[in-house]
Amino acid sequence: MNNIWDQNRPIFILAPMEAVTDVVFRHIIKRAASPDIFFSEFTNATAWYRAGDKATGGRLIKTSDETNLIAQLWGTDAESMSHFAKHIKELGFAGIDINMGCPDKSAIKSGGGAAMIKNPLLAAKIIEAAKVTDLPVSVKTRIGYSSLDEMENWISTLLKQNLIALTVHLRTKKEMSKVPAHYELIPKIIELRDELSPSTKLIWNGDIKNYKEGISLLNKYGGDGIMIGRGVFTNPFAFEKEERIHSKKELLDLLFLQLDLYDKYQTKLNRPFDTLKRYFKIYIRDFDGASELRNELMTKAKSTDDTREIINNFLNTKIDQKT
Ligand SMILES: Cc1cc2nc3c(=O)[nH]c(=O)nc-3n(C[C@H](O)[C@H](O)[C@H](O)COP(=O)(O)O)c2cc1C
């Protein structure tokens, strides 16, 4: 089996984002400018083990061409994690990532996500349980729960688990996304990796907007790759290697694709139409009349057909004005 992490160049990854990086949005980013690896939204192992596929809410839907997709899992029960890992292998994912950084209250309450930082013994057990197949296992985490002083112990614990890769969101759980990412800690993390687990790839995450910024961070500090999340909300072309200006048509074509894929997967994903509205600002910006068009869509569109009609009317009016 090819190991997806085996790449001799910087690895660029689209960050897992709950209710965002589903099968629809991943295809948009792939069309715009593809990263090397995609992660699914995080999916709970225990919920799946207890209730089966209906508990995953469409999070694991993937198409057969998504050969570079890693399933992100979380959970606190080793038995469920092993069973789920086998299921993930059967579904054809390229790897398993375990979320040990999510600050969400429900994850923390059950001892998962960032709460794992306080429970290193359990963290090690869960990682071991996920290694039941030959899929590569990685972890995505933060640098501590409430204090930067926790970084060395926590990152060392993870590096002793023989992980294929470790993605570090360079903030503590307590800091949420309120302070700038602590890039200044990268050299120490690299030192720990070189000492404890030289083959583990280190991926940096937090506030990195695009490929160019990612490359400068790697050039400045070192590391093996970059994960970008919110950057795609302001620039869906965030992963393009040669930056260029994108036309209104390119942006709107991405939106039209998103509408079509939303319709295609709607029966399986069951996401209300209004969830699409958060994406409008990604595509409808930086052109003449963009804010008026956005306002009209936000107030009047109730379906994908309404959305197409409003945009087409807008485009036709612009053509009329020119003739
Ligand atoms: C809407 C949203 C949903 C997220 N869901 C997840 C998730 O399911 N799993 C995860 O590990 N991190 C999740 N995150 C955190 C991101 O993966 C990433 O670590 C964080 O946004 C910082 O990176 P950025 O500054 O590039 O956005 C989410 C973030 C956002 C904004």
The ligand as an SDF file (V2000), in Angstrom:
LIG
                    3D

 31 33  0  0  0  0  0  0  0  0999 V2000
  -15.7170   25.7630   11.2730 C   0  0  0  0  0  0  0  0  0  0  0  0
  -14.5360   24.9970   11.8290 C   0  0  0  0  0  0  0  0  0  0  0  0
  -14.6700   23.6480   12.1130 C   0  0  0  0  0  0  0  0  0  0  0  0
  -13.5760   22.9060   12.6140 C   0  0  0  0  0  0  0  0  0  0  0  0
  -13.6870   21.5490   12.7950 N   0  0  0  0  0  0  0  0  0  0  0  0
  -12.5860   20.8180   13.1210 C   0  0  0  0  0  0  0  0  0  0  0  0
  -12.6050   19.3880   13.1270 C   0  0  0  0  0  0  0  0  0  0  0  0
  -13.6210   18.7320   12.8270 O   0  0  0  0  0  0  0  0  0  0  0  0
  -11.4430   18.7520   13.4810 N   0  0  0  0  0  0  0  0  0  0  0  0
  -10.2980   19.4180   13.7990 C   0  0  0  0  0  0  0  0  0  0  0  0
   -9.2760   18.8000   14.0940 O   0  0  0  0  0  0  0  0  0  0  0  0
  -10.2550   20.7710   13.7960 N   0  0  0  0  0  0  0  0  0  0  0  0
  -11.3480   21.4660   13.4230 C   0  0  0  0  0  0  0  0  0  0  0  0
  -11.2540   22.8320   13.3320 N   0  0  0  0  0  0  0  0  0  0  0  0
   -9.9420   23.4990   13.5580 C   0  0  0  0  0  0  0  0  0  0  0  0
   -9.1650   23.6180   12.2220 C   0  0  0  0  0  0  0  0  0  0  0  0
   -8.8890   22.3500   11.6650 O   0  0  0  0  0  0  0  0  0  0  0  0
   -7.8500   24.3750   12.4270 C   0  0  0  0  0  0  0  0  0  0  0  0
   -7.0820   23.6820   13.3770 O   0  0  0  0  0  0  0  0  0  0  0  0
   -8.0650   25.8090   12.9440 C   0  0  0  0  0  0  0  0  0  0  0  0
   -9.0920   26.4460   12.2000 O   0  0  0  0  0  0  0  0  0  0  0  0
   -6.7780   26.6420   12.8590 C   0  0  0  0  0  0  0  0  0  0  0  0
   -6.2830   26.6710   11.5490 O   0  0  0  0  0  0  0  0  0  0  0  0
   -6.5310   27.9340   10.5590 P   0  0  0  0  0  0  0  0  0  0  0  0
   -6.0440   29.1530   11.2760 O   0  0  0  0  0  0  0  0  0  0  0  0
   -5.7770   27.6020    9.3170 O   0  0  0  0  0  0  0  0  0  0  0  0
   -8.0260   27.9920   10.3440 O   0  0  0  0  0  0  0  0  0  0  0  0
  -12.3430   23.5760   12.8740 C   0  0  0  0  0  0  0  0  0  0  0  0
  -12.2360   24.9570   12.6240 C   0  0  0  0  0  0  0  0  0  0  0  0
  -13.2900   25.6610   12.0870 C   0  0  0  0  0  0  0  0  0  0  0  0
  -13.1220   27.1390   11.7970 C   0  0  0  0  0  0  0  0  0  0  0  0
  1  2  1  0
  2  3  1  0
  2 30  2  0
  3  4  2  0
  4  5  1  0
  4 28  1  0
  5  6  2  0
  6  7  1  0
  6 13  1  0
  7  8  2  0
  7  9  1  0
  9 10  1  0
 10 11  2  0
 10 12  1  0
 12 13  2  0
 13 14  1  0
 14 15  1  0
 14 28  1  0
 15 16  1  0
 16 17  1  0
 16 18  1  0
 18 19  1  0
 18 20  1  0
 20 21  1  0
 20 22  1  0
 22 23  1  0
 23 24  1  0
 24 25  2  0
 24 26  1  0
 24 27  1  0
 28 29  2  0
 29 30  1  0
 30 31  1  0
M  END
$$$$
